């Protein structure tokens, strides 16, 4: 699903559920904002990692490899945490 499609789907799904409070909707919006920010960070980190691989394959040195890997791990954890929050919320609503 494209980003635009996901946003449209999410917006329509939220508007159909009249039982949700404004606080619940705001919290979900915050989680979605966090997910999209983390997605951008992962994209940047992936680009950096590709540059690292290119340098290593060319026989170059990569003095900041640890920092690149740490950035990727932080971004991946942020995505996982936000996804867990969404999944836990959905599990609570289904119960």
C-alpha positions in Angstrom: 0.0 0.0 0.0 1.4 3.4 -0.9 1.9 6.1 1.8 -0.9 8.2 0.4 -3.2 5.2 0.2 -2.4 4.3 3.8 -3.1 7.8 5.0 -6.4 7.9 3.1 -7.4 4.5 4.5 -6.5 5.5 8.1 -8.3 8.8 7.8 -11.5 7.2 6.5 -11.3 4.4 9.1 -11.0 7.0 11.9 -13.9 9.0 10.6 -16.2 6.0 10.5 -15.7 5.0 14.2 -17.9 7.4 16.2 -17.1 5.7 19.5 -13.5 7.0 19.6 -12.6 9.9 21.7 -10.7 12.9 20.4 -7.8 11.9 22.7 -7.7 8.4 21.2 -7.6 9.9 17.7 -4.9 12.4 18.7 -2.8 9.6 20.1 -3.1 7.5 17.0 -2.2 10.5 14.9 0.9 11.0 17.0 1.8 7.3 16.5 1.3 7.6 12.7 3.5 10.8 12.7 6.2 8.9 14.6 6.0 6.0 12.2 6.4 8.2 9.1 9.3 10.1 10.7 11.0 6.8 11.5 10.4 5.7 8.0 12.2 8.7 6.7 15.1 8.1 9.1 15.4 4.5 8.0 15.5 5.7 4.4 18.4 8.1 5.2 20.2 5.5 7.2 19.7 2.9 4.4 21.2 5.4 2.0 24.2 5.9 4.3 24.6 2.1 4.7 24.7 1.8 0.9 27.5 4.4 0.8 29.3 2.4 3.5 29.0 -0.8 1.4 30.2 1.0 -1.7 33.3 2.3 0.2 34.1 -1.0 1.7 33.7 -2.8 -1.6 36.1 -0.3 -3.1 38.7 -1.0 -0.5 38.1 2.2 1.4 37.8 2.7 5.1 34.6 3.7 7.0 35.6 5.4 10.2 31.9 6.1 11.1 30.5 2.6 10.5 29.5 2.2 14.2 27.5 5.5 14.1 25.7 4.5 10.9 24.7 1.1 12.3 23.6 2.7 15.6 21.4 5.2 13.6 19.8 2.3 11.8 19.2 0.4 15.0 17.6 3.5 16.6 15.3 4.1 13.7 14.3 0.4 13.5 13.6 0.4 17.2 11.4 3.6 16.8 9.4 1.9 14.1 9.1 -1.3 16.1 7.9 0.6 19.2 5.4 2.6 17.3 4.1 -0.5 15.5 3.8 -2.3 18.9 1.8 0.7 20.2 -0.6 0.5 17.3 -0.9 -3.3 17.6 -1.5 -3.2 21.3 -4.1 -0.5 20.9 -5.9 -2.6 18.2 -5.8 -5.7 20.4 -7.3 -3.7 23.2 -10.1 -2.4 21.0 -10.9 -5.9 19.7 -11.2 -7.3 23.2 
